[in-house]
Structures are given as C-alpha cells and as structure tokens.
C-alpha cells in the first residue's frame, strides 16, 4: 500500500498475478473502504493527485502507445451489469462522466478502470474478470 496522499489511497495487489474487479473491491474493504469513486471534478483532481504523488507510477513498465501494460491499468469503482453504471455503493454514475472517447460502450457486464500512462486519466470500460496489478481505494 502506498501512503495516503488525498482522499484516495493507491494499493498494489502484492502479486504479479493481479486482481479481478471483485477481488480489488475486497482488497479495499480490508482497509475499511471501497474502490475509488469519482463524483465530481474535485474528486477527479484528487484522483489525479493521488496517481501522481503516491508512488504508483514508480518502477512501472510503461509501453508506448497504443499498447497498455498490466502495470498501467488501475481498478476504480464502477460496474455495469444489466442497467446503468453504478459505483460500489449502488449510486448511479451520471452519463456522460469522465469517460475516454470511445469508452462506455462495453456490451454485457463491465467494470471501470483508468490507464495511468494516458492523461487525463479518463475512465475506460473493461471486462470485470480482467486482471489489474494496482487499484485505487477511498
């Protein structure tokens, strides 16, 4: 776990095998929180500050665009099953939100992530069974 630098805390899975979305949520619950929720611009700014100051970017293998590395994808709160996107609390995520262009179009169950080598750290949709090494908790 990285030091808390804002309302969010960056967490590494502790394993090179990484975590699915549901496993990441359980990791956040172990420290008394949930995956990071980004409700407004202030939260988004705080999330960016955490990414930039927590040490999350250190010792990362960052590939050249357009490829993503397992080490650059980070779980945050956001899941869609049959209805609208929701935070882990059950609140509906407003649309449009901080989605990257071409995202928020996943068919079926999807979960939210950010790709930290891409600025401004916009949300991307992903299969909930995908593996991420890092996560952001509240």
C-alpha positions, 0 to 999 in steps of 0.5 A: 500500500502506498501512503495516503496522499488525498482522499484516495489511497493507491494499493498494489495487489502484492502479486504479479498475478493481479486482481479481478474487479471483485477481488480489488473491491475486497482488497479495499474493504480490508482497509475499511473502504471501497474502490475509488469513486469519482463524483465530481471534478474535485474528486477527479483532481484528487484522483489525479493527485493521488496517481501522481504523488503516491508512488504508483507510477514508480518502477512501472513498465510503461509501453508506448502507445497504443499498447497498455501494460498490466502495470498501467491499468488501475481498478476504480469503482464502477460496474455495469451489469444489466442497467446503468453504471453504478459505483460500489455503493449502488449510486448511479454514475451520471452519463456522460462522466469522465469517460475516454472517447470511445469508452462506455460502450462495453456490451454485457457486464463491465467494470471501470478502470483508468490507464495511468500512462494516458492523461487525463486519466479518463475512465475506460470500460473493461471486462470485470474478470480482467486482471489489474496489478494496482487499484485505487481505494477511498 
